[in-house]
């Protein structure tokens, strides 16, 4: 009788596990069928916008506004599913300093055409940061996927030999679904620090959109904890990547 009961329990447990697996697959498939056209259309709109920016049909400030409007419409659950955030969480270790950078692809989106923007998922442990930095000739949009961040933005107003003059523009908590954008002419220095145990953020960036802006689009590391000037301005020293990550990563 004991053996029979054990066999019954084993069989029943196996059936429950199998049923749970099938139910999960069924639910995910239904979810994918329901939201996939929506997220595909969202990425197509994003791709069209970036082409308009590169084609000079939009200024960077107009692009920022349109990107913010588009980001505000996204189905966050669908976006997390599309970029496979759950797999990133399971398979990618968050670094002890700075941020994880993970990629994803668009192979399953039909008729997307040429993709003219870069994309990443950033992830941080609590109190770790996407360190303060700016760019040249780049438009970027962020949307919070999971967790909470403390986000700060600045306008870079002047460039000196060893410093930047910056003006703080944004300083607040960001929760899932909230967003921010940057361009060379608005909020062009950013810094995100994770305030939850883990936090993930979606990023799209368009580099080299303005042939009149000279310089590399790579990161310009900056120390916002600089000399306070009149009018709320800050004389923010330039930093190396190593120094910036040591202080803020």
Secondary structure as the mmCIF struct_conf table of DSSP 4:
data_model
#
loop_
_struct_conf.conf_type_id
_struct_conf.id
_struct_conf.beg_label_comp_id
_struct_conf.beg_label_asym_id
_struct_conf.beg_label_seq_id
_struct_conf.end_label_comp_id
_struct_conf.end_label_asym_id
_struct_conf.end_label_seq_id
HELX_RH_AL_P HELX_RH_AL_P1 UNK A 2 UNK A 54
TURN_TY1_P TURN_TY1_P1 UNK A 55 UNK A 56
BEND BEND1 UNK A 57 UNK A 58
HELX_RH_AL_P HELX_RH_AL_P2 UNK A 60 UNK A 73
HELX_RH_AL_P HELX_RH_AL_P3 UNK A 76 UNK A 82
TURN_TY1_P TURN_TY1_P2 UNK A 83 UNK A 84
HELX_RH_AL_P HELX_RH_AL_P4 UNK A 85 UNK A 91
HELX_LH_PP_P HELX_LH_PP_P1 UNK A 93 UNK A 95
BEND BEND2 UNK A 96 UNK A 98
STRN STRN1 UNK A 100 UNK A 102
TURN_TY1_P TURN_TY1_P3 UNK A 107 UNK A 108
BEND BEND3 UNK A 109 UNK A 109
TURN_TY1_P TURN_TY1_P4 UNK A 110 UNK A 111
BEND BEND4 UNK A 117 UNK A 117
STRN STRN2 UNK A 118 UNK A 125
TURN_TY1_P TURN_TY1_P5 UNK A 126 UNK A 127
STRN STRN3 UNK A 129 UNK A 134
BEND BEND5 UNK A 136 UNK A 137
STRN STRN4 UNK A 138 UNK A 146
BEND BEND6 UNK A 147 UNK A 147
STRN STRN5 UNK A 149 UNK A 159
BEND BEND7 UNK A 161 UNK A 162
STRN STRN6 UNK A 163 UNK A 174
TURN_TY1_P TURN_TY1_P6 UNK A 176 UNK A 177
STRN STRN7 UNK A 179 UNK A 182
STRN STRN8 UNK A 183 UNK A 183
TURN_TY1_P TURN_TY1_P7 UNK A 184 UNK A 185
STRN STRN9 UNK A 186 UNK A 186
BEND BEND8 UNK A 187 UNK A 187
STRN STRN10 UNK A 189 UNK A 194
BEND BEND9 UNK A 196 UNK A 197
STRN STRN11 UNK A 198 UNK A 207
BEND BEND10 UNK A 208 UNK A 208
TURN_TY1_P TURN_TY1_P8 UNK A 211 UNK A 212
BEND BEND11 UNK A 213 UNK A 213
BEND BEND12 UNK A 215 UNK A 215
BEND BEND13 UNK A 218 UNK A 218
STRN STRN12 UNK A 220 UNK A 221
STRN STRN13 UNK A 222 UNK A 222
BEND BEND14 UNK A 224 UNK A 225
STRN STRN14 UNK A 227 UNK A 228
HELX_RH_3T_P HELX_RH_3T_P1 UNK A 230 UNK A 232
STRN STRN15 UNK A 233 UNK A 237
STRN STRN16 UNK A 238 UNK A 238
HELX_RH_AL_P HELX_RH_AL_P5 UNK A 241 UNK A 248
#
